Amino acid sequence: MSELAIAVFASQADTHLLEAPRSARFAAFRQRFDERRYLRELTERGLRWLARSDPQFPARLRAIHDPPAGLFVRGEAPLALLDRVSVAVVGARACSPYGIAVATSLGRELAAAGVTVVSGLARGVDGAAHRGALDTGLTIAVLGCGIDRDYPRAHASLAAEIARDGLILSEYAPGVEPAPWRFPARNRIVAGLASATVVVEARERSGALITTDLALEEGREIFAVPGEITSQLSHGTNALLRLGATPVTCAADVLTAIGVEPAPPRPSAALGGAAAAVHAIVADGAAGADDIALRANLAAAQVAAALTELELLGLVTNTDGVYREVMRPT
């Protein structure tokens, strides 16, 4: 029985993949479905189909209890990327500047060590993790809609960047619109592709926690970034820590647990005078440019130049005008 036919039918009929072959409508659909023509049309659109029975289908995803019939694929990377060491970085859409900074840093440091960063292309933590990974390596995005859709639309340019060197995946055929019930299903693929899952920020009830539940069911390791006890955005991650998740203070915590050597540290010791002074202030705690200028006794132009240099070196991040040091392996 064609896995592609099942996937296309289930996408169009909003039917669970396991139920699709038993549907009375599926027999009629299968009669008129022209698989060769469909595959040709996918190729013409720059898309690929990877069936679950294909030897290149990722082994970790095939091993979960409810794997997709296959994956629609967009992107230039070879399919071997799907079986590289991968870590999922997930969290709140409406996250804090701290969450953005941490997710960006984790994405950057994990990718620099040769780990593929997997996330869901959503706003907030997902987007930040993808962007961080693109700075130093490769990332995979998993969609909760058709493979030809960029959702949210604000992330269309980010999706294009990911597709240039990495991969975008979906179990849903082209043309399928996003819907709330598709995202929990998407999360099982995010968790299934990864050796471990890191939750950066999450409310008490969060889609990111669905991902961790699915990862736990498959025996994958769970990490959580500690957060402020008064913040709603930390209730989910702090609850995971109480339940035994491994705390994350830097990317090295994750890399060590999965047996990957961290990338060599960046050469911060060779910084010039103004950049070294600014870096020392940011390393002491998040600060705005005006505060840095006051504490360093430097002109605004000197501080701006130093901050640009530090950002290009990947030593600091800027979120809404607040500069933070990038988490470094200890």
N, C-alpha and C positions, 0 to 999 in steps of 0.2 A: 504493500500500500504506500502511495507516494507521501512522503513527509511534507513536501512542498504543498501538495494539494490540501493536506490537513491544516497546515499553517495559514494558507490563504483563506480557506473556508472559515476557520476559527476566527481570523481577523475580521472578516466581513460580517459574520453572523453573531459576533460577540459570544461565542461558545467556548467553553473550556476545551483545551486541546485533547484531553482524555475523553471528552464527551463527543467530540466532532465526528469520529468514525461511526459512532452509534446513532447519529442523527439521521432521520429519514430524509432530510434535505441533502445530506452529504452525498448520497448515492447519485442523485440527480446532478449535483454540482460536479462530481467526479466524471460523469459522462461527458460533460461539455468543456471541462477544463483541459486546455492545450498546454501541457507542461513545457514542451520545447519552445513554443512561441513565447510563453511567459518568461522563461529563462533568457531568451534572446532579447526581450524588451528590457529586462533588468540590466543586462550587459550594456545595452545601448544607453542606459541612463547612468552608467558608471557604478552600478550596484552589483553585489554578489549574493549568492545563496549558499549557505553551508548547512547541509543536512546533519542531523544527529548521528546518522550512520556513517558519515564521512570520517575517515581516519584523522583528518585535520581538526575535527570538532574538539574543543578543549576538554581534556580529561577531567579536570576538576568540576566543570559544569555538568558533564555527562553523569558524574557520580551522585548528584543530588537526587532527592526522591521524586522530584517533579520537573525534570529537565524539559526545555522547549523542544518541539519537533525539529527545530533548526533555527538558524540565525540569519537575518538579512544583514548585510554588511556594507558599510560605506567607508571609504578611506583607502589610502595608498599602501599601507603597511602590509607585509606578508602575514598570512594567517598564523604563522608560527608565533607571532606576538601573543596570541591567546593562551599559549602554554608557558610563557615566561613567568617568573616569580612576580606575583601581583598582590597589591594591597588596596583594599577599598577604603576610601576616605569619604565619610558621609556626615551629614548634620543638618541643622536647621536652615530653612530658606531665609527666614527673617532673623538672621543671626546678628551678633554684635560686631563692632570693629575688631575686638579681640579675636572673635571666631574667624573672621576673614584673615587676620594676620597669621593665626596659628595654622589654618588650613593651607594658606599659601606657602608657608614655611615647610610644613610637612610634605606637601606635594613636591616642592622644589628639592628637598633633601632626599626624599625617597627615590625620586626619579634620577637624581645625580648618582645614587648608588646602584643604578641599573634596575630598579624595581619599576614595574608598570603600575601607574596609579589608575584605579578604576573608580568611577563615580557616575552620577546620574544626570549631569548637565543642568541640574536645577539651579535656581538662584541661590545666593548665599554660599554656604560651605562647599557645595559641589563645584560651583563655578570657580571658586578660589583655589580649590585643590587642583582642578584641571589647569588653571593658569600657572600655578606654581610649577607643576610638572612640565609644562611646555617650556619653561625657562631652561631646564637642564636635561630633559629626557622625553619619555613617551607616556601617553595616557590613553585610556579607553573610556568612551562615554556610552552608557546604555540608556536607551530611550523608552518612555512609556507611551509611545505613539508610533505611527508608521515610520519606516526608516528614511523616508524622504522629507519628513517634517523636522524643522528646527524648533524645539519647544524648551523654554520660552523663546519667542521671536527675538527678544533682546540678546540671546546668545547665538544668533546666526553666525556672526563673525568668529566667535569662539569655536563653534562647531566646524567651521571651515578650517581654522588653524589645526584643530585636532585631526581632521581628515587628511591633512597634508602629510603628516608623518605617522599618525596613529590610526585608530579605528573607531567607528561609531557602529553600534549594534542595536538591533531590535528583533523581537520575535514577531513583530507586527508588520504586515505587508505595506507597501507604499499606499498612500491615500488614507490610512487609518488616523482619525483625529484623536488627540489626547482626551482621556476621560479619567475621572477620579479612581475608578476601580482598576485601571491599567497600571498604576504606579506601584501598588504593593506587589503585583506580579513582576514588574520590572526589578523590584528590589531583590527578588530571589536570584535573578541573574547576576546582579552586582555582587551579592554575597557568594554565589556559586563560582564565579570566576576567580575569586581572591583567596589567597592563603590565610589572610587575616583581615579584619575590619576595624577601622579606627573611627570612633564617633567623637566629633569635635565639640559640638553643642547640640543639645536636644531638649525639648520640653518633655514634661512627664508623659504625654501621649504624642508620639512623633513617628513619622515614617522611617526615620533613621533607626528607631528601636525595632521596627519590623525587620529591617535588614539584619540587625544583630540577632534577633530571635532565629531567623533563618540560618544565619551563620553558625549559631550554637547547635542547631539541629544537625548540621553537617559536621560538627566537631572542629570547626575552624576557631582560631584564636580571636578574642575580642579585646580591644583596647579602648580606653576612654580618657579624654582630656579633662582633668579636674577643673571645676569652675566655682565661681562665687556662690556661697550657700544661699544668698539672698536673691539670686537671679533665677527667674523662671526658665531661662535658657540653659541653666545648669542642672535642673532637677533630674532630667533624664540621664545625663552622663554621671552625675554623682550617685544616682540609684544603681547604675551599672557597676560602679566602683564598689558599692556596698555588697553587691551580689558576687563580686570576685573578679571583675574585669581588671586587666592590667593597666595601671595608670601610665599616661604618656607625658613626659616632660620635655622630650625632644625626639627627633626622628630616630636617633640611635637606639632608643628603648624598643622601638618596633623592629628595626633592622637586626638587633642582637637576638631578639626572640625568634625571628624567622631564619636566622643563620646567614645574614648578608653583611658583608663588611661595609661600614660607612665610607662615603667618598672622602678623599683627603680634604682637610680644612682649607678654606680660602686664605690667601695670604694677607691677613689684616695687619700683620706686624709692619708691613712695608708702606703703610699709609703715610701721606704727607702730614704736616703740622696741623692744619685746620681740620682735615678729615679725621685725624687721630683724636683731636680734642672733641669733635662732634660725636664720633663713635663712642667715646668714653661716656659722654653724657647720656646718649640714647641707651647704652648698655646698662646704665644705672636706673632706667625706667622710662616709660613712654613719655614723649614730650612733643610740643609743637615747635615750629621753627622760631617763633619769637622768644619762647622760653629758652631754647638752645642758644640763640644769639646772646641773650642776657647772661646766661650762666657761663658761656665760653668767652664772653667779652669780644665777640667778633661782629663785623658788619654783616648786614642781612645778605649781601651778595656773596660774601665768603661762606656763610652758612648754606645758602642755596647751592653753591657749587660743590661743597663738601657732601651735602645730602645726596646730590645727583651721583657723585662718585660712589658713595656707599651703596646706593640702590643698584647701580650698574654692577657692582661687585657682589650683590646679593647679600650684603651684610645688614641692611635695614629694609623695612617695608613701610610704606606710607598708606594709611587708611584715613580718609577724610581729614587730611592735614596733621594727623598724629603719627609720629615716627616711633617704630619699635625695632628692637634688635631681632634679627632672624634667629630662631632657636638653633643652636649648634650642638653637635654631638659632644659629650663630655668625656 
